[in-house]
């Protein structure tokens, strides 16, 4: 309680100081002296920022590849194709010129007071232009439409170039979008009406605050800009997030196994093991009580165990996928049997944890131990990586060699690199919105538990990560029977007969739902495929109390995901109760509630344990 109060007081003090700074500057707006003073302070902070940046570049210049993302060759091929068809290039330029003629006509009509219809409007989900000035001001409306026209033209132009292989075309399209997003007028002081207004009203104090925020982010990133997405003082693991009561009942080098205290007098006989991805920390499953999947499952009468993966350092650099299976699910199953006496459990795997679950089930089948898992649940999980979405942009031979070279020096991949990769998939939401809020408007980030978790990144052991990227993302060997040998067993997912529940999310940028659907054509036995609304995180961590997003079901599993969706039935609310009803077929009868450790394994420490608190 004292730690929580101390954390909240720090947050309140920080917000109060920031608020007082803004209030004092807004007390007498438009004062030239105050404005000049703030601009001088801003210039001084800019100098510090440049010094930090240049110092870092001097350190990195000998160790960084000139083109680590292998973008140059892709765009050289694009330009070569464009130049080979000058007629088509002229046609595209003429299309842009026509768009601008229409825009000038529309703007002129508006200036003359006539009715006008916008030539182009932003997508309804585009939050960059929500400020009223983008619509009410003729100048800013023109600027917005000019940008949208140019962005549309550029992206369409590169997509229509013929003769480029699909992987290169995907990379060109992705980085063109990154370029276009970066050039949005909302990202710059002089072309963002909201920022201009804040600058005038605060006599430039917003810019001073923003540069201070930027310096802090550079220091936190050790010379690299690590954008702060939320109030870091508002949350503390084990204090106000990851607070479901439980004990660490087993641990090894790679994981701690948490068993949660029962909330009901009786529990279902079959224990449930949750295996999260080790790309992030496990507590996405246990944020706060009102949105905790763990807390909800315990409340439904399940005996819940969760794997909390360690945040590895150089000492664990040689840990392989084999190690993750042996020291993860297999070790957890043995510990659960000792504690509960149950030889068979149900397992829920999330993202990469689900990929490992599929491998483990194939391994168990090869050893005639498939009976040890009564049901398998996959949350936003890919096993067929043929269409891996935009993450495949980062997986080519040149980039893998650069990554492996860096990992060979440290023994692991930095968590911040992985976080940046995922953030780039939704750059406007997870990068540029914070640039505007934190640096241009000079505001403190809003406290948000999900973004706190998102910023709490983890490292990847070099051996495991290289194997994963090359054999699954690059070569897609997991779906080829016998192509991968893990734990001494040729893996064949087609041998899996375990009853299966697959949860995917419609807007998933990390595990695209149509790619995850491919598993329905691989596993044997009973399969239930459910498609939730929203994305990779929010769609899965969607508590019934919120009544958000909804989900679709269809008992038929045709080969095409589009065919599945056409005849799917819509449901309101969370998929969690749907899973619970399905799981009851395998949950067994009720038995007296179990205490952590069961008197057979002595609890090591309270949940959430110590592994989850290891920082990058």
Buried (B, 14 or more C-beta within 10 A) or exposed (E): EEEBEEBBEBBEEBBEEBEEBBEEBBEEEEEEEBBEBBBEBBEEBBEBBEEBBEEBEEEEEEEEBEEBBBBEEBBEBBEEBBEEBEEBBEEBEEBBEEBBEBBEEBBEEBEEEEEBEBBBEBEEEEEBBEBEBBEEBEEBBBBBBBBBBBBBBBBEBBEEBEEBEEEBBBBBBBBBBBEBBEEBBBBEBEBBBBBBBBBEBBBBBBBBBBBBBBBEBBEBBEBBBBBBBBBBBBBBBBBBBBBBEBBBBBBBEBBBBBBBBBBEEEBBBBBBBBBBBBBBBBBBBBBBBEBBBBBBBBBBBBBBBBBBBBBBBEEBBEBBBBBBBBBBBBBBBEBBBBBBEBEBBBBBBBBBBBBBBBBBBBBBBBEEBBEBBBBBBBBBBBBBBEEBBBBBBBBBEBBBEBBBEBBEEEBBBBBBBBBBBBBBBBBBBBBBBBBBBBBBBBBBBEBBBBBBBBBBBBBBBBBBBBBBBBBBBBBBBBBEBEBBEBBEBEBBBEBBEBBBBBBBBBBBBBBBBBBBBBBBBBBEEEBBBBBBBBBBBBBBBBBBEEEBBBBBBBEEBBEEBEEBBEEBEEBEBBBBEBBBEBBEEBBBEEBEBBEBBBEEBEBBEBBBBBBBBEEB
